[in-house]
């Protein structure tokens, strides 16, 4: 195939670069979605859970002193 068209390798390289950029963009978008989901999942589900987290944080701060 390369014997018939010596510029084929250049076209293949250009296509590979476009695919690479597409995959990187997809990965970037996907990581942003995952970050949002992790942040949402880390939010307390109730006032009781929030109070418990605050108590744990306060205990940790007291232990550090």
C-alpha positions in Angstrom: 0.0 0.0 0.0 2.8 2.4 0.9 4.4 1.7 -2.5 1.3 2.9 -4.3 1.0 6.0 -2.2 4.1 7.2 -0.3 2.0 9.9 1.5 -0.2 7.3 3.1 2.0 7.2 6.2 1.5 11.0 6.7 -2.3 10.7 6.4 -2.2 7.8 8.9 -0.1 9.8 11.3 -2.5 12.8 11.0 -5.5 10.5 11.6 -3.8 9.0 14.7 -3.2 12.5 16.1 -6.9 13.4 15.6 -7.9 10.2 17.4 -5.4 10.9 20.2 -6.8 14.4 20.7 -10.4 13.1 20.7 -9.6 10.4 23.3 -7.8 13.0 25.5 -10.8 15.3 25.4 -13.2 12.5 26.2 -11.0 11.5 29.1 -10.9 15.1 30.4 -14.7 15.4 30.3 -15.1 12.0 31.9 -12.8 12.9 34.8 -14.8 16.1 35.4 -18.0 14.1 35.6 -16.4 11.6 38.1 -15.1 14.5 40.2 -18.6 16.0 40.4 -20.1 12.7 41.4 -17.5 12.1 44.0 -18.1 15.5 45.5 -21.9 14.9 45.5 -21.4 11.5 47.2 -19.2 13.0 49.9 -22.0 15.4 50.9 -23.8 14.4 54.1 -27.2 12.8 53.5 -28.8 14.1 56.7 -28.3 16.5 59.6 -27.4 13.6 61.8 -24.6 12.6 59.4 -23.4 16.2 59.2 -23.4 16.5 63.0 -21.4 13.2 63.3 -18.8 14.4 60.8 -18.4 17.6 62.7 -18.0 15.7 66.0 -15.3 13.5 64.4 -13.5 16.6 63.0 -13.6 18.3 66.4 -12.2 15.2 68.1 -9.4 15.0 65.6 -8.5 18.6 66.1 -8.5 18.1 69.9 -6.1 15.1 69.5 -3.8 17.2 67.4 -3.4 19.8 70.2 
